[in-house]
Amino acid sequence: MVSSDQAREIALFYLLSLMDEKLALSAAHKSIAQLKAMKPLENGTHDRVDVARILRKGFDTHRKMLQRNRPTEMSERILWFPDGTDFATWQKFYRSSSDAEVTAIVLTRILGFPEAAVAEGFNVSSGTMKYRVAKGTRQLGNVLSKSGSRL
């Protein structure tokens, strides 16, 4: 069983890391199906490492279908943002950062996954994950300071 919170996290991960509505929803459906096939923990959820591993594989598969700096094909209506949030700031960060940094920031800073779980799921060392998160955080901070808006 996949909880509605986990399904929302999966969809949000793909929407923010692929920046393409149709491809993100397709990837989310496939990842949710993979999670449903796995045995959940006693509390009914799935281990964060397993979720991160499935997300990485899904991202790698679906990312190959997109050109890196193509125009965004995602409407802001699909996501709910608090008043005063500027989605253009995320788009600038997305264009100026590597895939590794974007996925690290989405999982650790936006979705709240532990860095250790993401590192294990992505099959990288904890030091590499810390570097990606730190570099992505600096890059996002630079984008935010240049735009003068909030994310």
C-alpha positions in Angstrom: 0.0 0.0 0.0 1.3 3.4 -0.9 0.0 6.3 1.3 -1.4 9.4 -0.3 1.5 11.3 1.3 4.0 9.1 -0.4 2.2 9.3 -3.7 2.2 13.1 -3.4 5.9 13.1 -2.6 6.7 11.0 -5.7 4.6 13.2 -8.0 6.2 16.4 -6.6 9.7 14.9 -7.0 9.1 14.2 -10.6 7.3 17.5 -11.3 10.2 19.6 -9.8 13.0 17.5 -11.2 11.8 16.8 -14.7 9.8 20.0 -15.2 7.5 18.3 -17.7 3.9 17.6 -16.6 3.2 14.6 -18.9 6.5 12.9 -18.3 6.4 13.5 -14.6 3.0 12.0 -14.2 4.0 9.0 -16.3 7.1 8.5 -14.1 5.1 8.9 -10.9 2.6 6.3 -12.0 5.4 3.8 -12.7 7.2 4.5 -9.5 4.0 4.1 -7.4 3.3 0.8 -9.1 6.9 -0.3 -8.2 6.3 0.7 -4.6 3.0 -1.1 -4.5 4.8 -4.3 -5.6 7.2 -4.0 -2.6 6.4 -5.1 0.9 5.8 -2.1 3.2 7.1 -1.5 6.7 5.0 -2.4 9.7 3.6 1.1 9.8 2.3 0.8 6.2 4.9 3.1 4.6 8.0 2.2 2.6 11.6 2.7 3.6 13.0 6.0 2.4 16.0 4.3 0.9 13.8 2.1 -1.3 11.7 5.1 -2.3 14.9 7.1 -3.2 16.3 4.1 -5.2 13.0 3.9 -7.2 13.0 7.6 -7.8 16.5 7.7 -9.0 15.9 4.9 -11.4 12.7 6.5 -12.7 14.4 9.9 -13.0 17.3 8.4 -14.9 14.9 6.6 -17.3 12.6 9.6 -17.9 15.3 12.2 -18.0 16.8 10.7 -21.1 13.6 11.7 -22.9 14.2 15.4 -22.4 16.6 17.9 -23.6 18.4 19.6 -20.7 17.6 23.3 -21.2 14.4 23.1 -23.2 11.4 25.4 -22.5 9.4 24.3 -19.4 6.2 22.4 -20.2 4.6 22.7 -16.9 1.8 24.9 -15.8 1.9 26.5 -12.4 -1.7 25.4 -11.8 -0.6 21.8 -11.2 1.2 22.8 -8.0 -0.2 24.9 -5.2 2.1 27.6 -4.0 1.7 30.0 -1.0 1.0 33.6 -2.0 4.1 35.5 -2.9 6.0 32.4 -4.2 7.7 32.8 -7.5 7.9 29.7 -9.6 10.2 31.4 -12.0 12.9 31.3 -9.3 12.7 27.5 -9.3 12.9 27.5 -13.1 16.1 29.6 -13.0 17.6 27.2 -10.4 16.6 24.2 -12.5 18.3 25.6 -15.6 21.5 26.6 -13.8 22.1 23.4 -11.8 23.0 19.9 -12.6 20.5 17.0 -12.4 22.4 15.7 -9.4 22.0 19.0 -7.5 18.3 19.4 -8.5 17.4 15.9 -7.3 19.4 16.2 -4.1 17.7 19.5 -3.2 14.2 18.2 -4.1 14.6 15.1 -2.0 16.4 16.5 1.0 15.3 20.1 1.3 11.8 20.1 -0.1 10.6 16.6 0.7 12.6 16.1 3.8 14.3 12.8 3.1 17.4 12.2 5.2 20.7 12.7 3.3 21.9 9.3 4.4 18.8 7.6 2.9 19.1 9.5 -0.4 22.8 8.7 -0.6 22.2 5.0 -0.1 19.2 5.1 -2.5 21.3 6.9 -5.2 24.3 4.6 -4.5 26.7 7.4 -3.7 28.7 8.1 -0.6 27.3 10.3 2.1 30.1 12.8 1.4 29.1 13.0 -2.3 25.4 13.6 -1.2 26.5 16.3 1.3 28.4 18.0 -1.5 25.5 17.9 -3.9 23.1 19.3 -1.3 25.6 22.0 -0.3 26.3 23.0 -3.9 22.6 23.0 -4.8 21.8 25.1 -1.7 24.4 27.6 -2.6 23.2 27.8 -6.2 19.6 28.2 -5.1 20.7 30.9 -2.7 22.5 32.7 -5.5 19.4 32.5 -7.7 17.2 33.8 -4.9 19.5 36.7 -4.1 19.7 37.7 -7.8 16.0 37.6 -8.3 15.1 39.3 -5.0 12.1 37.0 -4.6 11.3 33.9 -2.5 10.9 30.4 -3.6 
